[in-house]
Amino acid sequence: MEQLRGGSGLVLNLQRRPRSRHKGPDGDRPGLPSAREPAPEIACVRPSGAPSTMPRRLQPRVTGTKGPPATAAAASGANRHSLPAASGDLPASAKQLLRWDEVPDDFVECFILSGYRRLPCTAQECLASVLKPTNETLNFWTHFIPLLLFLSKFCRLFFLSGRDVPFHHPWLLPLWCYASGVLLTFAMSCTAHVFSCLSLRLRAAFFYLDYASISYYGFGSTVAYYYYLLPGLSLLDARVMTPYVQQRLGWHVDCTRLIAVYRALVLPVAFVLAVACTVACCKSRTDWCAYPFALRTFVFIMPLSMACPIMLESWLFDLRGENPTLFVHFYRRYFWLVVAAFFNVSKIPERIQPGLFDIIGHSHQLFHIFTFLSIYDQVYYVEEGLRQFLQAPPAAPTFSGTVGYMLLLVVCLGLVIRKFLNNPEFYSKK
């Protein structure tokens, strides 16, 4: 038997059937083969575990469809387990790192061809993999190192700042909400990327928790804005906005009531957005969603709309002159977010050269780096807002308006995740 490996990864097994021998005139000398003898049989066998079609993660999806993209996908799963292993190939369970055609479709990432961990892994193997060159290693480290940096930063703010305000003072409750959101986001991201190969159900659970932690962080940011940044804006000061509107637009409107309505709705609207974004992200892991990464990026941006007053402040008033720290770090933060969204949606550079950036340099690692930079800038202007708030606090934040909201959000997000995990449809797809 001869084996020829084609460019597409197929193994061509050339098997020649035994030829029928014709007796010659002397009765025992072999003659020529029969003209009716069939041609040599050429069998095309894929390597062990290779599907007959690309997995769902590398196939274009049809918008609005539900379930597998085609019946061929099911056939490919059957062929994956029924075709014999080519000689010399190691079983997937004996390898340290696998290719995309050796893992279930639900674990395949877009344009990432190699570096997959063995499935299923034990928790000990998952932890050990952070020191090995897999396609998840830098996904972990690009958020674990920022987690340590932010943990150090918040410890200094709460315990080593030299202020007369103790860490348990009500004035610092919004900062506790914001800090818990930042740290939880990075911690859950690290956990999801490390333990994503334990099982299909646990993979879905960890990424659902990852989405929920991002929504939690978004709401925690809104709480910090509400108490530390919004009170200092001229846009939300009726004594400034009423004459401004009359002078610029000629409208004789008292802005006091409008501003009061806005202040009353900021936290409830942000709360609803946090829950809705988590639901949308969890549903994006099913086949009904044609563009899951674009959807997740969009819904993650939605809670950031709570910062629109700061942007309007910079357009209508001299924010650069009044608060240069807020102006510079605010716009630089949103620049980093735009860059992060570009890499998360476009899947560049691995889309251009699949297989080249499997371990180092693929888009999700770049997405992690730029989201870290955006939060790094955000921490600076939240800290500046806290400093100004402590100089002349308008009113002490309440427990129910800060920590109470966060605890209620945790309960709601937990119920959402539980609902999705109880339905196999939402964790059996990618």
Disulfide bonds with the S-S distance in Angstrom:
none
